[in-house]
Amino acid sequence: QLAASGGGLAQTGDSLTLSCAVSGYSFGAYFIGWFRQGPGEEREFLASIGWFGGREYYSDSVKGRFIVSRDVAENSVSLRMNDLKPEDTGLYSCARIRYYSEDYRNYDGWGQGTQVTVSS
């Protein structure tokens, strides 16, 4: 299972870094994806990274502001969020998949998410 952490309160324009840690197995041949869910909404794809090679993918809503990276030694994936906006508010979660996809229903390993709240 993957566990997201690092959320909190922020103001417009601030930066936050989220971390996704895995327990019980190695990231191995997986892609790790980051998703955001607002109240009453479905999970929205934000970014993903391939464990081998580290190829990155971003949604249009965060491209140029968010950066996804991996730490092989620490077996973790980070999401650096810059220039935060109120619409970035939501519950952030990470999950795994063996191929590139933006559909949350194809992912597994969902763990507890971390709340990010951005005030104007």
N, C-alpha and C positions, 0 to 999 in steps of 0.2 A: 504494500500500500504506500501511496505517496502522501506526504504531508506538506502543505503550504504554510509559510509563516512570513512575518515581516510587515503585515498590514498595520493600519492605524489611521489616525486623523492627519489630514494634510490640507493645505490651502492651495488655491489656484496658483499654478506656476511652480509648486514644490516638486521634489523628487522623492521617490521611495524605491527601495529594492526588496523584492520578494524572493524567497528561497523555497525550493522544492527539494525535499530530501526523501530518499527511498529507504525502506527497511526490509530486510529479508531477502533481497536479491540485488544483483547488479543491473544497472540500466541496460547493459548489453546491447543488443541490436534493436533498440526501441527509438522511436521519436517521443519526445516529451512535449506535451502541449499545455498552454496556459489558456484558461477560460475565465470569463467574467459573467456573473449572473446578477441582474438587478431584481428587485422585488416583483414577483409575478411574471418574470421574463424567463425565457430559455437561456441556456448557457451560450455565450457568444465567444467564438474563437478569437484569440488575440495573437498568439504566436506559437511557433513550435520549432524545435531544433532536433536534428538527427544526431544520435549519440556518436556514430562513426562519421567522422568528417566534419561534424558540426554545422551542416547546412541549416540556414535560418529561413523561416517563413513568417510573414506578418500580415495581419489584416490591414485594410486601408485605413481603418479608424485609429490605428496606433503606429503605423509605419512612419519612421522618422522621429518618433518620441520614445518608443519603448525599444529596449535591446534585450534579447534573450541570449544567454550564454550557459556553458556547462563547465563544471569542474570535475574532471575525471578522477582526480585523487580523492576528492571529498564525496564523490558519488552524488552530486547535487546539480541542480539547474537553477539559475537565477533569472529574474525578470527586472531589469532596471527601467523604472518608469519616470520619465522626465516631463516637465511642463504639464503637470497634472491639471485636469479640468473637472468641473463638477460632474460631468457625464461619465467620468471614469469611476464614479462611485459604484461599489458592488462587492459581491463575494467572489474572491479570486481563488481558483483551484487549479491544480495540475493533475495530469493523467498521462497514461502511456498508450502507445499504439505501435504496431510494427511497420507502419507505412505512413506516408503523408496523407492527412485528412483534416478538414475543418469541421467535420460533423462530430459533435460531442458524443453522439450515440455509438460511434465506432471505437471509442476509447474505453479503457478499464483502469483499474487501480485507483479509482477516486478515493481520496481521503478527505480529512477535514480541511475546509478552505480557510482563508484569512480575509477579514473584512477591511476594505479600503473605503474611507469616506473623505471626499474632497469638498471643502466649503469654498464658496465664492468670496 
